Amino acid sequence: MPENTPHLALQGFLVWMSLIVAIGPQNALVIRQGLLRRSVGAVIAVCIAGDVALVFGGTAGVGVLVDRAPVVLTVLRWVGVAFLLWFASTAVRDAVRPSGMTAGDGGTGAGAGDADG
């Protein structure tokens, strides 16, 4: 085993943790689902599986795969474009039709001042 392997492993782990700890869309989704108490286990499982797949894919040589089969890069690019368009459209939809959320309202958006909240 090379001499600097533990150092590189620690560095990789710290970079991975910095990506997970930063509050972003994925963490906001997990927090929201936790507050709503809806499919929390499934959401966490999918997020963990996605993170692990991306880390292993990145370290296992996606670059080599793309280098050997350039069509993979094109497919990945358009899948990414489709995802970003979907994500942007849901963000715009949520911005146009905002609904408040409190920990105890079950996700209905009903606040304390509402007749049925």
C-alpha positions in Angstrom: 0.0 0.0 0.0 1.4 3.4 -0.9 2.6 5.6 1.9 0.1 8.4 1.4 -3.0 6.2 1.1 -4.4 7.0 4.6 -3.9 10.7 4.0 -5.7 10.6 0.6 -8.5 8.5 2.2 -8.9 11.1 5.0 -8.9 13.9 2.5 -11.5 12.2 0.3 -13.7 11.5 3.4 -13.5 15.1 4.5 -14.4 16.4 1.0 -17.4 14.0 0.9 -18.5 15.2 4.4 -18.3 18.8 3.3 -20.6 18.1 0.5 -23.1 16.3 2.8 -23.0 18.8 5.6 -23.6 21.9 3.5 -27.3 22.7 3.4 -28.5 22.3 -0.2 -31.5 21.1 -2.0 -31.0 17.5 -0.9 -30.7 18.4 2.7 -33.6 20.8 2.5 -35.7 17.9 1.0 -34.8 15.6 3.8 -35.6 18.2 6.5 -38.9 19.0 4.8 -39.9 15.4 4.6 -38.9 14.9 8.2 -41.1 17.8 9.3 -44.0 16.5 7.2 -43.3 13.0 8.5 -43.8 11.6 5.0 -41.6 8.8 3.6 -38.6 9.9 5.7 -36.9 6.5 5.6 -37.4 6.1 1.8 -36.1 9.7 1.2 -33.0 9.2 3.3 -32.3 5.8 1.7 -32.6 7.3 -1.8 -30.3 10.2 -0.8 -27.7 7.9 0.7 -27.8 5.6 -2.3 -27.4 8.5 -4.7 -24.5 9.9 -2.8 -22.8 6.6 -2.5 -23.4 5.9 -6.2 -22.0 9.3 -7.3 -18.9 9.0 -5.1 -18.1 5.4 -6.2 -18.9 6.3 -9.8 -16.6 9.3 -9.6 -13.8 7.3 -8.1 -14.3 4.2 -10.1 -13.4 5.9 -13.3 -16.4 7.5 -15.0 -13.7 9.5 -16.9 -12.3 6.3 -18.3 -15.7 5.2 -19.4 -16.5 8.5 -21.1 -13.0 8.5 -22.7 -13.7 5.0 -24.2 -17.3 5.7 -25.1 -18.0 9.4 -25.9 -21.7 8.8 -26.3 -21.9 8.2 -22.5 -20.9 11.9 -22.0 -23.7 13.0 -24.4 -26.2 10.8 -22.5 -25.1 12.1 -19.1 -25.2 15.7 -20.4 -28.8 15.4 -21.6 -29.9 13.5 -18.5 -28.4 16.4 -16.5 -30.2 19.0 -18.6 -33.5 17.2 -18.2 -33.0 17.0 -14.4 -32.1 20.7 -14.1 -35.1 21.7 -16.2 -37.4 19.6 -14.0 -35.8 21.0 -10.8 -36.1 24.6 -12.1 -39.7 24.1 -13.1 -40.6 22.8 -9.7 -38.8 25.7 -8.0 -40.6 28.2 -10.2 -43.9 26.5 -9.4 -43.2 26.6 -5.7 -42.2 30.2 -5.9 -45.3 31.2 -7.8 -47.6 29.2 -5.5 -45.9 29.4 -2.1 -47.4 27.6 0.8 -46.2 28.0 4.4 -45.2 25.0 6.4 -45.0 24.5 10.1 -43.9 21.5 12.0 -47.4 20.6 13.2 -49.6 21.3 10.2 -49.0 18.0 8.4 -47.9 19.8 5.2 -51.2 21.5 4.5 -49.7 25.0 4.7 -52.5 26.1 7.2 -51.2 28.6 9.7 -52.5 29.5 13.1 -54.5 32.4 11.6 -56.4 30.2 9.2 -60.0 29.2 9.9 -59.3 25.5 9.6 -55.7 25.6 11.0 
